[in-house]
Amino acid sequence: VESWLLEHGAILFRGFGVSSASEFESFARAVSDELIAYGERSSPRTQVSSGVYSSTDHPADQHIRLHNEQSYTLNWPMKIMFFCEQPAQYMGRTPIADSRKVYGRLSPRLVESFAARQVMYVRNYGDGLGLPWQEVFQTASRSVVEEHCREAGIEVEWKSGDRLRTRQVRPAVRRHPATGAPLWFNHAFFFHVSSLDPAVRDSMLAVVGEEDLPFNTFYGDGSPFEEEVLGEIGAAYGAETVSFPWERGDILLLDNMLTSHGREPFVGPRKILAAMADPFMSTYPEATAKNDG
């Protein structure tokens, strides 16, 4: 399994007779060293059992764009896996894309620019649109949040009404720790305001200014991405996207660095469970990480 995962980045297990959350948890523990809790959260999930969560609780009519889980943090899971307890009546697939191939489709000029400038993630909590900071950081203590952010190199700005804004700068390109392959590994496109469905974006901007959106991304110096840059990244993801219809009992195992994932809109009940495993610890300050690319 490990060698196939490093070669292909994704493995589909079909017909293994797994039919429940507890059996999925057993599978997840069998193919990994350590299941991990969902920390520094960016999307709502419901914990089902120890280390097993619902897939993102996101409206069924909306896309979830391709991304590598928690690439904006310093300790992301090396593995993420999904279990189909109930496929949707229509659509609801989990598209994936090879991060090596996405990297290879991007122009050298774009890659070099991002390697040098990196990505700034700006998040706002408590404005009624995204997750509250208490859920994201799993604490009600400001001091605990501040300590975590200080250790992780995240800038903290408390706003009125117990609201919070954070900024963090991370590399856009990483090398896989086992293979050394350069990877497009970031949330630059996924967290950018342009990736939202137009109706969702317009409704958000009718409530708050762009500076108060739950997520947005910029170059590491705070300057905006050019439209052509976003277009090129989106096209690279699109060209490398593959997907398949879910069947009940399927398990999709991904190397989280080698393969990004997303979600189609869907119709009818859909129940996909997720588990994250084998944490990789990066370092801060990120100046040393520029050489990862």
Stockholm file with secondary structure:
# STOCKHOLM 1.0

chainA/1-293         VESWLLEHGAILFRGFGVSSASEFESFARAVSDELIAYGERSSPRTQVSSGVYSSTDHPADQHIRLHNEQSYTLNWPMKIMFFCEQPAQYMGRTPIADSRKVYGRLSPRLVESFAARQVMYVRNYGDGLGLPWQEVFQTASRSVVEEHCREAGIEVEWKSGDRLRTRQVRPAVRRHPATGAPLWFNHAFFFHVSSLDPAVRDSMLAVVGEEDLPFNTFYGDGSPFEEEVLGEIGAAYGAETVSFPWERGDILLLDNMLTSHGREPFVGPRKILAAMADPFMSTYPEATAKNDG
#=GR chainA/1-293 SS CHHHHHHHSEEEECSSCCCSHHHHHHHHHHSCSCBCCCCSCSSCCCEEETTEEESCCCCTTSCEEEECTTTTSSEEEEEEEEEEEECCSEECCCCEEEHHHHHHHSCHHHHHHHHHHCEEEEEEESSSSSCCHHHHTTCSCHHHHHHHHHHHTEEEEEEGGGEEEEEEEECSEEECTTTCCEEECSSTTTTSGGGSCHHHHHHHHTTSCGGGSSEEEEETTSCCCCHHHHHHHHHHHHHHEECCCCCTTCEEEEETTTEEEEECCEESCCEEEEEEEEEEECCSSGGGGGGGC
#=GC SS_cons         CHHHHHHHSEEEECSSCCCSHHHHHHHHHHSCSCBCCCCSCSSCCCEEETTEEESCCCCTTSCEEEECTTTTSSEEEEEEEEEEEECCSEECCCCEEEHHHHHHHSCHHHHHHHHHHCEEEEEEESSSSSCCHHHHTTCSCHHHHHHHHHHHTEEEEEEGGGEEEEEEEECSEEECTTTCCEEECSSTTTTSGGGSCHHHHHHHHTTSCGGGSSEEEEETTSCCCCHHHHHHHHHHHHHHEECCCCCTTCEEEEETTTEEEEECCEESCCEEEEEEEEEEECCSSGGGGGGGC
//
